[in-house]
Amino acid sequence: MSQNPIRLRNQLLINCSMRAAVCGFLWLALNATAVYADDVDDLPVVKLTPHMRAEGHQAVFAELPCDEISKATAQTQAEQHALAQRKQECLAQYQQFIPTKALR
C-alpha cells in the first residue's frame, strides 16, 4: 500500500513550517525575557517592616457619617473628644437650615 507522494510532500511542508514557527516564537520569547530581565536589576529595592498602627478609634469618628453619630459610643476621653468634634462639624453643616429665631 503506497501513499500519494503529493500528500506526503504536503504533510512534510506542514510539519516543517510548524516547527519553524515554534522555534521562531521560542526565540522571540527568550529574547523578550532577556530584555526585561536587564531592566529589573535597575529598580530600587524597598524593604518593608511590619509596624503597629497608632490611629485608634479617633480616625473612625472623623470619617463617621453625620447620620450615624447618634449610634456611636466613645469609650476613652480621647474618643469622646473626637466624637464631640465630629458632632460640631456635622452641626456646622446643618447650621444654615436651623432658624435663628424660633417661630411663635
MIDOSE-1310 file (N, C-alpha, C; in nm, 2 decimals, decimal comma, always signed):
residues 104
msqn	+0,08/-0,12/+0,00/+0,00/+0,00/+0,00/+0,09/+0,12/+0,00; +0,09/+0,19/-0,11/+0,18/+0,31/-0,12/+0,09/+0,44/-0,10; +0,16/+0,54/-0,04/+0,09/+0,66/-0,02/+0,11/+0,76/-0,13; +0,03/+0,85/-0,15/+0,04/+0,95/-0,25/+0,16/+1,04/-0,23
pirl	+0,25/+1,06/-0,32/+0,37/+1,15/-0,30/+0,33/+1,29/-0,28; +0,23/+1,34/-0,34/+0,19/+1,48/-0,32/+0,14/+1,50/-0,17; +0,07/+1,40/-0,12/+0,02/+1,41/+0,01/+0,13/+1,41/+0,11; +0,23/+1,32/+0,09/+0,35/+1,32/+0,17/+0,42/+1,45/+0,17
rnql	+0,44/+1,51/+0,06/+0,51/+1,64/+0,05/+0,43/+1,75/+0,12; +0,30/+1,75/+0,11/+0,22/+1,85/+0,19/+0,23/+1,83/+0,34; +0,23/+1,71/+0,38/+0,25/+1,68/+0,53/+0,38/+1,72/+0,58; +0,49/+1,70/+0,49/+0,62/+1,74/+0,53/+0,64/+1,89/+0,54
linc	+0,58/+1,96/+0,44/+0,58/+2,10/+0,44/+0,51/+2,16/+0,57; +0,40/+2,10/+0,60/+0,32/+2,15/+0,72/+0,40/+2,12/+0,84; +0,46/+2,01/+0,86/+0,54/+1,98/+0,98/+0,66/+2,07/+0,99; +0,73/+2,10/+0,87/+0,85/+2,19/+0,88/+0,81/+2,33/+0,91
smra	+0,70/+2,38/+0,85/+0,65/+2,51/+0,88/+0,61/+2,53/+1,03; +0,54/+2,42/+1,08/+0,50/+2,43/+1,23/+0,62/+2,43/+1,32; +0,73/+2,35/+1,29/+0,85/+2,35/+1,37/+0,92/+2,48/+1,36; +0,92/+2,54/+1,24/+0,99/+2,67/+1,22/+0,91/+2,78/+1,30
avcg	+0,78/+2,78/+1,30/+0,70/+2,87/+1,37/+0,73/+2,86/+1,52; +0,73/+2,74/+1,57/+0,75/+2,71/+1,71/+0,89/+2,76/+1,75; +0,99/+2,73/+1,67/+1,13/+2,78/+1,70/+1,13/+2,93/+1,70; +1,06/+2,99/+1,60/+1,06/+3,14/+1,60/+1,00/+3,20/+1,72
flwl	+0,89/+3,15/+1,76/+0,82/+3,20/+1,88/+0,90/+3,18/+2,01; +0,97/+3,07/+2,02/+1,06/+3,04/+2,13/+1,17/+3,14/+2,13; +1,23/+3,16/+2,02/+1,34/+3,26/+2,01/+1,30/+3,40/+2,05; +1,18/+3,44/+2,00/+1,13/+3,57/+2,04/+1,10/+3,58/+2,19
alna	+1,04/+3,47/+2,25/+1,01/+3,47/+2,39/+1,14/+3,48/+2,47; +1,24/+3,41/+2,43/+1,37/+3,41/+2,51/+1,43/+3,55/+2,50; +1,43/+3,61/+2,38/+1,49/+3,75/+2,37/+1,41/+3,85/+2,44; +1,28/+3,84/+2,45/+1,20/+3,93/+2,52/+1,22/+3,93/+2,67
tavy	+1,24/+3,81/+2,73/+1,26/+3,80/+2,87/+1,40/+3,85/+2,90; +1,49/+3,84/+2,81/+1,63/+3,89/+2,84/+1,63/+4,04/+2,84; +1,55/+4,10/+2,76/+1,54/+4,25/+2,76/+1,48/+4,30/+2,89; +1,37/+4,23/+2,94/+1,31/+4,27/+3,06/+1,39/+4,24/+3,18
addv	+1,46/+4,13/+3,18/+1,55/+4,09/+3,29/+1,65/+4,20/+3,32; +1,70/+4,27/+3,22/+1,80/+4,37/+3,25/+1,74/+4,49/+3,32; +1,62/+4,52/+3,28/+1,55/+4,64/+3,34/+1,52/+4,61/+3,49; +1,49/+4,49/+3,53/+1,45/+4,46/+3,66/+1,56/+4,48/+3,76
ddlp	+1,69/+4,46/+3,72/+1,80/+4,48/+3,81/+1,82/+4,63/+3,84; +1,78/+4,72/+3,76/+1,80/+4,86/+3,78/+1,70/+4,92/+3,88; +1,59/+4,85/+3,91/+1,49/+4,91/+4,00/+1,54/+4,91/+4,15; +1,50/+5,01/+4,22/+1,55/+5,01/+4,36/+1,47/+4,91/+4,45
vvkl	+1,54/+4,86/+4,55/+1,48/+4,76/+4,64/+1,42/+4,84/+4,76; +1,30/+4,81/+4,79/+1,23/+4,87/+4,91/+1,20/+4,76/+5,00; +1,26/+4,77/+5,12/+1,23/+4,67/+5,22/+1,13/+4,72/+5,32; +1,02/+4,65/+5,34/+0,91/+4,69/+5,43/+0,92/+4,61/+5,56
tphm	+0,89/+4,68/+5,67/+0,89/+4,61/+5,80/+0,75/+4,63/+5,86; +0,70/+4,53/+5,93/+0,57/+4,55/+5,99/+0,57/+4,64/+6,11; +0,47/+4,72/+6,13/+0,45/+4,81/+6,24/+0,31/+4,82/+6,28; +0,29/+4,87/+6,40/+0,16/+4,88/+6,46/+0,10/+5,01/+6,42
raeg	-0,03/+5,02/+6,39/-0,10/+5,14/+6,37/-0,13/+5,21/+6,49; -0,11/+5,34/+6,49/-0,13/+5,42/+6,61/-0,26/+5,51/+6,60; -0,34/+5,49/+6,50/-0,46/+5,57/+6,48/-0,56/+5,55/+6,59; -0,60/+5,43/+6,62/-0,70/+5,40/+6,72/-0,84/+5,43/+6,66
hqav	-0,93/+5,45/+6,75/-1,07/+5,48/+6,71/-1,10/+5,62/+6,68; -1,01/+5,71/+6,70/-1,03/+5,85/+6,68/-1,05/+5,88/+6,53; -0,97/+5,80/+6,44/-0,99/+5,82/+6,30/-1,12/+5,77/+6,25; -1,18/+5,68/+6,32/-1,31/+5,62/+6,29/-1,42/+5,73/+6,31
fael	-1,41/+5,81/+6,41/-1,51/+5,91/+6,44/-1,49/+6,02/+6,34; -1,38/+6,05/+6,29/-1,36/+6,16/+6,19/-1,42/+6,13/+6,06; -1,43/+6,00/+6,03/-1,49/+5,96/+5,90/-1,64/+5,91/+5,91; -1,69/+5,92/+6,03/-1,83/+5,88/+6,06/-1,93/+5,97/+5,99
pcde	-2,03/+5,91/+5,92/-2,13/+5,99/+5,85/-2,22/+6,06/+5,96; -2,27/+6,18/+5,93/-2,35/+6,25/+6,03/-2,47/+6,18/+6,07; -2,53/+6,09/+5,98/-2,65/+6,02/+6,01/-2,62/+5,91/+6,12; -2,50/+5,87/+6,14/-2,48/+5,76/+6,24/-2,41/+5,81/+6,36
iska	-2,40/+5,94/+6,39/-2,34/+5,99/+6,51/-2,41/+5,95/+6,63; -2,54/+5,95/+6,62/-2,63/+5,92/+6,74/-2,61/+5,78/+6,78; -2,56/+5,69/+6,70/-2,54/+5,55/+6,73/-2,40/+5,52/+6,79; -2,31/+5,61/+6,77/-2,17/+5,59/+6,81/-2,15/+5,61/+6,96
taqt	-2,07/+5,53/+7,02/-2,04/+5,54/+7,16/-1,88/+5,55/+7,17; -1,84/+5,64/+7,26/-1,70/+5,66/+7,29/-1,66/+5,60/+7,42; -1,54/+5,53/+7,42/-1,50/+5,46/+7,55/-1,40/+5,55/+7,62; -1,30/+5,60/+7,56/-1,20/+5,68/+7,63/-1,22/+5,83/+7,61
qaeq	-1,14/+5,91/+7,69/-1,16/+6,05/+7,69/-1,12/+6,11/+7,55; -1,02/+6,05/+7,49/-0,98/+6,10/+7,35/-1,09/+6,07/+7,25; -1,15/+5,95/+7,26/-1,26/+5,92/+7,17/-1,38/+6,01/+7,19; -1,41/+6,04/+7,32/-1,52/+6,14/+7,35/-1,49/+6,27/+7,29
hala	-1,37/+6,32/+7,29/-1,33/+6,44/+7,24/-1,35/+6,44/+7,08; -1,30/+6,33/+7,02/-1,31/+6,32/+6,87/-1,46/+6,31/+6,83; -1,54/+6,24/+6,91/-1,69/+6,23/+6,88/-1,75/+6,37/+6,89; -1,72/+6,44/+7,00/-1,77/+6,58/+7,02/-1,73/+6,67/+6,90
qrkq	-1,61/+6,66/+6,86/-1,56/+6,74/+6,75/-1,64/+6,71/+6,62; -1,66/+6,58/+6,60/-1,74/+6,54/+6,48/-1,88/+6,59/+6,48; -1,94/+6,59/+6,60/-2,08/+6,64/+6,62/-2,08/+6,79/+6,58; -1,98/+6,86/+6,62/-1,97/+7,00/+6,59/-1,96/+7,03/+6,44
ecla	-1,88/+6,94/+6,37/-1,86/+6,95/+6,23/-2,00/+6,93/+6,16; -2,07/+6,82/+6,20/-2,20/+6,79/+6,14/-2,30/+6,91/+6,17; -2,29/+6,96/+6,29/-2,38/+7,07/+6,32/-2,35/+7,19/+6,23; -2,23/+7,22/+6,21/-2,19/+7,33/+6,12/-2,24/+7,31/+5,98
qyqq	-2,25/+7,19/+5,93/-2,31/+7,16/+5,80/-2,46/+7,19/+5,79; -2,53/+7,16/+5,90/-2,67/+7,19/+5,90/-2,71/+7,32/+5,96; -2,62/+7,40/+6,00/-2,64/+7,53/+6,07/-2,73/+7,62/+5,98; -2,71/+7,62/+5,85/-2,78/+7,71/+5,77/-2,93/+7,68/+5,76
fipt	-2,97/+7,55/+5,80/-3,11/+7,51/+5,79/-3,18/+7,53/+5,93; -3,10/+7,57/+6,03/-3,16/+7,59/+6,16/-3,20/+7,74/+6,17; -3,33/+7,77/+6,20/-3,37/+7,91/+6,21/-3,31/+7,97/+6,33; -3,27/+8,10/+6,32/-3,21/+8,17/+6,43/-3,31/+8,22/+6,53
kalr	-3,43/+8,25/+6,48/-3,53/+8,29/+6,57/-3,65/+8,19/+6,57; -3,69/+8,15/+6,68/-3,80/+8,05/+6,69/-3,93/+8,11/+6,65; -4,01/+8,03/+6,58/-4,14/+8,08/+6,54/-4,23/+8,07/+6,65; -4,32/+8,17/+6,67/-4,41/+8,17/+6,79/-4,55/+8,16/+6,74
